[in-house]
Each structure stands twice: as structure tokens, then as C-alpha cells.
Amino acid sequence: MYTKQVVEGKTLLYVPDIIMYAKKGKRVGPWSAPVFYNPNASATRDISLGIVGALGSRPNVLDAMCGIGARGLRIAVESNASEVVINDVNPDALELAYKSVEANGVAGKVDVQSVGANALCAAYDYREGFDYVDVDPFGSVAPFVTTALLAVKRGGVLGVCSTDAANLCGNRPEALYRLYFARNTYTLGVKEVGLRILIGYVVRAAASMGFAASPLLCYHYGDYFRCHFKLIRTLSAAQELMNQIGYLHSCSDGAKYLDSQLCSECKRGSEAGPLWMGRLSSRDFLSSVLTELKRVESQSAREAE
């Protein structure tokens, strides 16, 4: 495998050299190599550092589908995490992850595993799980949500990512319904609607297990839909969040939202949902994340002097 070294943040990473996999007449990108690394997603990994830092003193972390290990390794090198488990089933990806672990001198802090993500998460529960669990598959995260919820400690945080924008935005309605039990229509802000469908799916999945997944920081970034939830293991909190699940009604041409199911002008309408109707983020948590990111930035600047 053709590889190269890059520095992301303060972390040295071994990554595939995608230029070496270019084929005549075909567009080259992260998908071209045998293992996946997207440098354009570095901002999402920056945010993960802020989230881990905001959790307080020495949290333990699981990167359940780590690929080459970029997110988990940056957390190990650049945050206050006490332990980081990185996991993937692709042996080529883990080969690079092992090299990066050694290059950064964090072998005593990072546990590299190669198990199916669902099997690994199901081996834990809220008493012996993780303060932060991140699940970032290729495509939809839906098949991994239920077991990922099991691996989060009481009061911990679950981060999930879906890259199936075509599904969440309603371009593939059958796949959207099969994966998320929801429907989307082409409306204003279609990506936000897709994001709210994803949030609603996680909230409903957690509620079915008897606890609440409260949105902390949720956003879409290109074709990435990334959400973070605090796990509260009480039925009352779960029901409170379920009360914020609903439907969005719009004119059939998607030009405007409606207060009722039918447009007063064309007498038609479209419905999207079920989806999350509440806030996309917690202001207090966002403030903590920003404070942590500024602290890391300031520390890096001092070290560079």
C-alpha cells in the first residue's frame, strides 16, 4: 500500500497516498485508496477534541470504527483522555493505525482492536463503558446506533456520523424509510431536515431502551451529518425528549413551510418526519467546547514559540 505522513493538529498520521491510486479518466479522492482518510474532515476531528476536553478530567474514549485511526489518535495525543480504544475490521487500515500509534509514542494509552463495531459495543454497558463513544461508518450509522448506546457510561456522550446524504435528504425515499423509519421531502433547508431526522432516530432508539439521548452538538458539514448526545438513563428524561419528536409540513412544491398539513393556496402538502423539533445544540455545552478549543489553540501557539 502506498502511504505518506501528514500532520493534523499535533498528531503525526500515516495515511494512504491517494495520488498513487489515480486512474486515467477517473476522479481521484479519498475513496480511491484501499483505506479511507479524508483530510477535509479534519475540522470534525478538531470538534471531537473540544468535546472530549469538555467532559472533564481524564475521560476514556472508544472510536468504534476508526479507519486509519485519525480521530482516536488525535484524542490520545492532543486531549486529556486517560484511555482510547480504536477499532476497525480493515487490516490495512489498522496497519497504518499501529504505525501512527508508535510514531506518536502513545502505545501505553491506545488499545487497538479489530472487532465488528456492534460486537465490540455490545460487550460493554453503562457501568463499565466509555465516557465518549464515537461511531463514524461509511454510509449510514443507523445499523450501529442501538449497540453504541449500550457502550456509553451514565452521563457520557455518544457521537454519531452519517454520510448517506442522499438517503437523509430524501433522494432515496425507500432507503430513508428502511434505515430511519422516516420520510423527507424536498423543502427549504432539506439538509437540516435530514439532520433532524437523524437526531430523531437516535432519540427514539434511546427511548425504546429506557433512557434519553439529549442533543448536545449537531450539525451538517458537506455530506456529513454529525450528532452528539448526552445519555441520561431515566424514563422521565426519555419521555421529555420524545415530546419533541414531530413532523414538518410544507407546500407540495417545497417552497414554504406550513402551520397545517395542507397549503391554503394549492390545497396540497408534504410531510417530513418523524424528526427532532427541538434545539440542535446545548448552548452551555457549546460554550464549554469552544473554551476547550481556545485553550488547545493557545497551548499550541505557546509550544510553537
N, C-alpha and C positions, 0 to 999 in steps of 0.2 A: 504494500500500500504506500502511495506517495504521501508524505507528510511534511509539515513545516511547523515552526514555532511562532506563536503570536503572544503578545502580552495584552491581557484585558484587565483593566484596573491595575492591581498589583500582582496579578497571577499569571504565571507562565503556563501556556497551554500547548499541548501537541494536538494539531488539527489536521484534517485532510487537506492536501494541496489540490483544490478543485481544478485549477488550470491544467493540471496534468491529465485530467479526465475529460477535457474538452473534445468534442467530436465535431467533425466538419458539418456545417449546416444546422447544428443544433445549439440552442441557447445553453450556456453554462451557468450553473448556480449551485447552491448547497446540496441540491438533490442529485448532482452528477456523480458524487463520490460514493464509495461503499458505506461510509458512515456520515451522519448528518451533523454539521456545525453551521449555524447561521450567525455571522458577525453582526448582522443588522439587529439582532435581538439582544445585544449587549445591554441596552437600556433596561430591559425587563429584568436582567440579572442584577443591575445596579439597584433596582427597586427591591429585589429579594434581599439584598444586603441590608437595606433600611428596615425591612420588615423583621428580619432576624434580630437586628440590633434593638428594635423597639420592644421585643419580647422580654427584655430584661437580662438578668445575669445568667450567662452560660447555658443557653438552650441546646437541646440536642435536635438534630435535623435528619430527615430522610428525603433524599432525592430519588424517588422511586423509579423513574425512567430517565436516567441521567445522560444517555448518549455517550459522548466523549467525556462527560463529567464537568462541563464548564460551570454550571450553576453551583453544584455541590462543592467543587474545588474552590471557587471564589468565596463561598461562605466559609469554608475551612480556613482559607488564607487570610481573608480580609474582615472577618467578623469575630464576635466574642463567643461563637458556638463552642461547646465543650466536646461534641462528637458529631461527625457527619457520616451517614451511611449513604453511599452512592451505589445504584443498582441498575443493571441493564442486561438484556439477554443476548445482545450482539457482541460476540467475542472480539471482533475487530475494533468496535468502539471501546471496549474495556481495555484492550491493549494500549490504546492511546491514553486512557484514563490512568492506568498504572504508571505510565511514563510521567504524566503530569504530577501525580502524587509524589513520586520520588524527586522530581525536579524542584518541587516547592517545599520539600522537607516536611511533609505533613502525614507521613505514613503512620505515626502514632495517634493521629487524630481522625483519620479517614478509614472507614471499613468498606472495602469494595466487594460487592456481591453480584451474583449472576443468577437471579431467580425471576420467574414471572412476577410482574408487579402485583397482581391480585393475590397470588400465593404469599408473597412477602408481607403485604399489608395485613392480610388476614391472620398472620401469625402473631399480631400484636393486639392489645386492647388499650383502653384509656388509662389503665393503671401502669402499664409498662411500655407505652408507646413513645411518641415523639412530641416535642413542643411545636415543631413545624414540619409538616409533610407537604412535599411538592410533587405534583403529577403532571408531566408535560409530554404527552404522547404525540405521535404523528397522526393528525386527524382528530377524531372526537375523543373527549375524555369520558364520555358517558359510561362506557363499559367498566371504568375503574373507580367511579365515584363511591359506590357503596363500601367497598373494602378499604378505600383510602380513609373514609370517615372513621373506620374502626381503629386505625393506627394512630389517631390524634389523641393526645392526652386531654383530660378535662381542662378547659380553658385555653387549649392550644389553638393553632392556626392551620388551616388547610388551604393550600394554594393549588388551583387547577388551571390548566390551559387547554383550549381547543383551537385547532387551526382549520376546522371544517366550516369556513365562512359560507361556502355555497349552501350547506345544509342549514345553518343557523339563520341565514338571511332569506331562506325560503325558496332558493333556486331549485332545490331538490326536495319538494314537499313530502314525498314518501319517506325519504331517509330522515328528514327532520322529525316526522311523527314517530317513526320506528325508534329513533335514538332518544328523543327528548319528550315524547308524548305531547307534542305541541305543534302549532301551526303559525306561520308567519306570512304576511302579505307585503307586497311592495308598497311601503309607505314612506313618508318623510322620516329620516333617521333610521333607516332599516337596520343598520349595524347596531345601533343602541337597542333596538327591539330584539335583535339576536342575542345581544349581551344579556338582556333582561330575561330572555328565555333560558339561557344557560344558568343564570343565578337562580331562577325559579325552580329549575330542575334539581339543583343541589339542595336548595331549601326544602323541597318536597321529599327528596331522598332521605335527608337527615330526619325530618319529621316522622317519616314512616318507621324510623328506628328509635324514636322516642326522645330525640334531642334537637336542639336548634343550631343551625348554621347561619350565623349573623354576618351579613356582608360588611367587610372592613375596607376593602380597596378593590374596585372592579373597573376594568377599562378595556377598550379595544384599541389595538395598535396594528395598523395594516390589516392583515388577515388573522391576527392573533386576538383571541378573546381570553383575557386572564382575570381570574377572580380569586379573592382571598376571603376566608370566612373564619370567624371565631366560633369554636364549638362550645356550646352551653348545654349541659346534659340535664335539662329539666323539661317536663312536658308543658309546663305553663309558658316557657320561653318559646318552645316549638310552636305552640298554638298561636302565640302572638305574631310570630313571623308568618305563619300560614294565613293569617288575616290580611296580609299584604300581598297575597297572590291573586291575580285577576286577569282581565282581558282588555286589550286595546282595540277600540273600534275606529275605523277610518272609512272615508268615502271609497267607493269601489275603484276609483282611478288613483288612489293613494295620495291625492293632493292635499288632504286635510284630515285632522283627527275629529272625532265626533263625540258628543256627550251621550248619544244614544246609539242603538245598533244600526239604524238606517239614516241615510243622508236626507235632510229635509228638501233638497233640491232634486236629486236624481232618484230618490226613494230606494236606493240600494246601499249596501255597506259590506265591509270585510272585517274579519275578526282575527286578531293575533293573540296567541297565548295557549295555555296559561303562562304567565310571566310575572316577574317581580315588579311590584308597583312602588316600592319604597326607594330610599336613598341608595345611590350606588356605592357610597363610601361613608365611613365614620370620620367626622371632622377631627375628633380628638386623636384617632389613630393616624390619620394623615399627618397631623402636626408632629406626632412622635416620629414617624418615618422620615419626614423632612428634616427634623432636628438631627436624627442619626446620620442621614446622608451628608448634611453640612459638617457634622463632626468628622466623618470619614474623609471628606474632601479637605478639610482644614488640616487633618493629621497628615494626609498625603502631601500637601503643599509644604508642610514643615519638614518632612523627610526628604523632599526634593531639594531643599535649600543647601 
